[in-house]
Amino acid sequence: MKKFLMLLVLVAIGVFGFQPTSHALTLTLDDGINPIQTVTGTTLAIFTGAIGAWTTNVSTALAPAGLIELDLNSVNLSTGSGTKTLTISASQQGFGPFPLGFTTHDHAGGTLDNGSVEFKWYIDIGNVLFGTSNLLADETTSAASYNFDDHNSLGFSGPFSMTEIATITHTAGGLTSFNQELIAEPVPEPATMLLLGSGLLGMGVYARRKFSKK
């Protein structure tokens, strides 16, 4: 039974495309004046502190191990008076390939005191770090609170990189917090779906026979 369950887990990985990547996760912060701050990690990159007139409680890039996902977050980005702009970006390479293509879900939500925030999501078919060959969505808002959701279908197989960019502009002193996500889901191959279905059916038959013997 344990071997059977292990087989189903491996098949599920093939269906849903959980693909770890060995490439470094990279987080950058750029105020256009001072040297760009760059932080790298395997699945998590964190920046805390100041860059120019900007102070961030914490900014993180997260790429959960075994998932096709990239998250960019900042908590309590603050500035004093005057107009100032900060661009925060996250990128990672080495996702895919997925023979039948994949779909993407991009999301952003948060709060803003004064000014505007622009979010961009990219898939790069050249698998280049911070590559911008395929713009999935571009959303801009000046609302005090906001929430964006977009979906796309892509036909190429990869491998590819994923990049998220948030550009925050404060026109006066204030705070900004946001969460930006990009998730990809491969289109499952018919033969793999058939194998998974057969496995689930087999588990059902096994459980029914075991129950009937009691």
C-alpha positions in Angstrom: 0.0 0.0 0.0 2.8 2.4 0.9 4.5 1.8 -2.5 1.2 2.4 -4.2 0.7 5.8 -2.4 4.2 6.8 -3.3 3.5 6.1 -6.9 0.4 8.3 -6.8 2.5 11.2 -5.2 5.0 11.0 -8.0 2.3 11.0 -10.6 0.6 14.0 -9.0 3.9 15.8 -9.1 4.0 15.2 -12.8 0.4 16.4 -13.3 0.7 19.6 -11.3 4.2 20.4 -12.3 5.8 21.0 -8.9 9.3 21.7 -10.2 12.1 22.9 -7.8 14.7 25.2 -9.3 18.4 25.4 -8.3 18.8 29.0 -9.5 19.2 31.8 -7.0 16.2 33.9 -6.1 17.1 37.6 -6.5 15.5 40.7 -4.9 16.5 44.3 -5.8 15.5 47.7 -4.6 16.3 50.8 -6.7 15.4 54.4 -5.8 17.1 55.8 -9.0 19.7 57.7 -7.0 21.6 55.4 -4.7 23.3 52.1 -5.6 20.8 49.3 -6.2 20.4 47.0 -3.2 20.5 43.3 -4.2 19.8 40.3 -2.0 19.9 36.7 -3.1 18.7 33.4 -1.6 17.6 29.9 -2.4 13.9 30.2 -1.6 13.8 33.5 0.4 15.5 36.9 0.0 15.0 39.6 2.7 15.9 43.3 2.8 15.3 45.4 5.9 16.5 49.0 6.4 16.8 52.1 4.3 17.7 53.0 0.7 17.9 56.8 0.2 14.8 58.5 1.5 12.9 55.1 1.7 12.7 52.9 4.8 11.2 49.4 4.7 10.2 47.4 7.7 10.8 44.3 5.6 10.8 43.5 1.9 10.9 39.9 0.8 11.0 37.7 -2.3 9.8 34.2 -1.8 9.9 31.2 -4.2 8.5 28.2 -2.2 10.5 25.0 -2.8 8.9 22.6 -5.2 6.3 25.2 -6.4 6.0 27.3 -9.6 5.5 30.5 -7.6 7.1 33.8 -7.0 5.9 36.2 -4.2 7.1 39.8 -3.7 6.1 41.6 -0.4 6.9 44.8 1.4 5.6 46.0 4.7 5.4 49.6 5.7 7.5 51.3 3.1 7.8 54.9 4.3 9.1 58.3 3.1 9.1 61.8 4.3 7.7 64.8 2.3 8.3 65.3 -1.4 7.9 63.1 -4.4 10.0 59.9 -4.4 10.0 56.6 -6.4 11.2 53.2 -5.4 11.2 50.1 -7.7 11.3 46.7 -6.0 11.8 43.6 -8.2 12.1 39.8 -7.7 13.2 37.2 -10.2 14.1 33.5 -10.5 15.1 31.3 -13.4 14.7 27.6 -14.2 11.0 26.9 -14.3 9.6 24.2 -16.6 9.8 22.9 -19.3 6.1 22.0 -19.6 5.4 20.3 -23.0 1.7 21.4 -23.3 2.3 25.0 -22.0 0.9 26.5 -18.8 -1.5 29.0 -17.3 -0.6 31.9 -15.0 -2.3 33.7 -12.2 -1.0 37.0 -11.1 -2.3 38.9 -8.1 -1.5 42.1 -6.2 -3.1 43.7 -3.2 -2.2 46.2 -0.5 -2.6 49.7 0.9 -1.2 53.1 -0.2 -1.2 56.5 1.6 -0.2 59.1 -1.0 0.8 58.6 -4.6 0.6 55.5 -6.9 1.9 52.0 -7.3 2.4 50.0 -10.5 2.7 46.3 -10.7 4.2 44.3 -13.6 4.4 40.5 -14.1 6.7 38.8 -16.6 7.5 35.4 -18.0 10.8 35.3 -20.0 11.1 32.5 -22.6 14.8 33.1 -22.7 15.1 32.1 -19.1 17.0 35.3 -18.3 17.0 36.7 -14.8 14.8 39.8 -14.8 13.9 39.0 -18.4 10.9 40.9 -19.8 10.1 39.1 -23.1 6.5 38.4 -22.2 4.5 40.9 -20.2 1.6 39.2 -18.5 -0.1 42.2 -16.9 0.6 45.8 -16.0 -1.6 47.4 -13.3 -1.4 50.9 -11.8 -3.5 52.4 -9.0 -3.6 55.4 -6.7 -6.4 53.9 -4.5 -5.9 53.7 -0.7 -6.6 49.9 -0.9 -6.6 47.7 -4.0 -6.7 44.2 -5.3 -5.8 42.9 -8.8 -6.2 39.4 -10.4 -5.2 38.4 -13.9 -5.0 35.1 -15.8 -3.1 34.1 -18.9 -2.5 31.0 -21.0 0.9 30.4 -22.6 1.7 27.9 -25.3 5.5 27.6 -25.1 7.1 24.9 -22.9 10.1 26.6 -21.3 12.4 26.6 -19.4 11.5 30.1 -18.4 12.1 32.8 -15.7 9.5 34.6 -13.6 9.8 38.3 -12.7 7.7 40.7 -10.6 8.2 44.5 -10.5 6.5 46.9 -8.1 7.1 50.7 -8.6 6.0 52.8 -5.7 5.7 56.6 -6.0 5.0 58.7 -2.9 3.9 62.3 -3.5 4.0 63.1 0.2 5.0 61.3 3.4 3.2 58.0 3.9 3.2 54.3 4.1 2.8 51.6 1.5 2.4 47.8 2.0 1.7 45.2 -0.7 1.8 41.6 -1.7 2.5 40.6 -5.3 2.2 37.0 -6.6 2.8 35.0 -9.8 1.8 31.4 -10.0 2.1 29.1 -13.0 0.2 25.8 -13.6 1.3 23.4 -16.3 -1.3 21.9 -18.6 -1.3 18.2 -17.7 -0.5 15.6 -20.3 -3.5 13.3 -21.2 -1.5 10.1 -20.5 -0.4 11.4 -17.1 -4.0 12.3 -16.2 -5.1 8.8 -17.2 -2.5 7.3 -15.0 -3.5 9.4 -12.1 -7.2 8.6 -12.6 -6.4 4.9 -12.8 -4.4 5.2 -9.6 -7.3 6.9 -7.7 -9.7 4.3 -9.0 -7.3 1.5 -7.8 -7.2 3.1 -4.4 -11.0 3.2 -4.3 -11.3 -0.5 -5.2 -8.6 -1.4 -2.6 -10.3 0.5 0.2 -13.7 -1.0 -0.7 -12.4 -4.6 -0.6 -10.6 -3.9 2.7 -13.7 -2.5 4.2 -15.9 -5.4 2.9 -13.6 -8.0 4.6 -14.3 -6.5 8.1 
